[in-house]
Amino acid sequence: MTSESSDLLAPLDLAFWSIESTEHPMHLGALGVFTADSPSAAAQAAELLAARAAAVPGLRLRIRQVLLPLGGAARHPAPGFDPLDHVRLAAPVRDFHAAAGALLQQPLDRDRPPWEAHVLPAADGGSFAVLFKFHHALADGLRALTLAAAVMDPAASTAPPAARATRSEERPPWWRALDPRALPGLVAAAPGRAASAALAAAGDVGRALGIGASVARATWGTRSCAALTSRPTGTRRTAGVLLDLDDVHRVRKTAGGTVNDVLIAVVAGALRRWLDERGDGSEGVAPRALVPVSRRRPRTAHPQGNRLSGYLVRLPVDDPAPLARLAAVRAAMDRNKDAGPARGAGAVALLADHVPALGHRVGGRSLAHAARLLFDLLVTSVPLPSLGLALGGCPLTEVYPFAPLAHGQALAVAVSTYRGHVHYGLVADAAAVPDLERLVACVRAELAGLVAACDDRTSLIQDPRAT
């Protein structure tokens, strides 16, 4: 996409843009913590961010309605773009997460390119943090990573390369269809194209009906969890959990599965501990976690737009055994992978393609209210480069991803691995979850419990007489 072109929002992007409300802003976030090398490091970082943002085309894009398709919208360069409208240097803070929560609850300015970077100096001067906010209609997790990495120090920018579109790919489909050079081929292929289109449409309807049926089945027979639901208050609280990736690998090697299986199982066990400690009880609780799956092909996909599906996983919160919980998560994820990201209840994002633009515009708020019927919480993984990042020579030491809260939901969990550690980013409705720090402790305790259970299993294998 060139700086002069515009780009129609894909159906899922338009859905994210349309369902937003004051109480439920639809932006992604990431809180990066940097070691300061001087008292002026935070101010210098803010200056660098503003200077570098001016040179990143993706950060100059705003979203505006278009005449056609009716109800549609497009990204296009903002006239008079000023990065100082988006990069802000805050007063020194004592708690990065307290500041991040207050900033995350503020919607982005929809009249400007929908992103912000807030530089937060620590009160003790030893570090600073940067909170990035990107609207979900502007970027998914991978695209947000690419945009954020573009303003990091050049030698450390190791984000996945953005897909390079040809000029024809940059144009919307209707433009390519009107290219005079393509007319002879289009005329010759018209009968076959019509038949293929009819078959494809029938297949799309069948897949949509299958996804809908899976969603209906997924709502049966589970006790609702009041702690994960909320009357929207518009308030936000965030917290971060830092875990040792080596401990995760110890569990994976002993119990099987993938790193992601272990990280999801940690969420399930932490929720069990949290519910029991606060007196809500975990018996019979198996909340539905939506686990987003990227459908983006990095080398060929258009760099703009969300390409997401998802898996729906019942978290075995009611199972008392840590390794049994992990086995249940692993089995559920394996079933989802066997079915593929285009099928099953977790593929609800694909249904956006079957809604016309005007439908998203008119019915977006109603669709937002339906999220609570589809899943109970979001558990998403955000990829990060394995090499270290830096800003103004200050190394990035911690990074906590944040997912948006769906309407009526009280908690969202995002997780990344970076330089030997796992970083959980928790976002909660501040009124519904005033004890988020208790959940943080439960996440740590759950991984410790999984490690201990694996050690016990290893001891029994080595010495069956051990008790």
Secondary structure, DSSP 8 states (H G I E B T S, - for coil): --TT--EE--HHHHHHHHH--SSS--EEEEEEEEE-SSTTHHHHHHHHHHHHHTT-GGGGEEEEE-SSSTT-EEEEE-TT--GGGTEEE---BS-HHHHHHHHHTS---TTS-SEEEEEEEBTTSSEEEEEEEEETTT--HHHHHHHHHTTS-GGG----------HHHHS-HHHHHT-GGGHHHHHHHHHHHHHHHHHHHHHHHHHHHHHHHHHHHHTSS-B--GGGB-------EEEEEEEEHHHHHHHHHHH-S-HHHHHHHHHHHHHHHHHHHTTS--TTB--EEEEEEE---TTTS-SSS--EEEEEEE--TT---HHHHHHHHHHHHHHHHHH-TTSSGGGGGGGGGGS-HHHHHHHHHHHHHHHHHH-SEEEEE----SS--EETTEEEEEEEEE----TTB-EEEEEEEETTEEEEEEEE-TTT-TTHHHHHHHHHHHHHHHHHHHHHHHHHHH-TT--
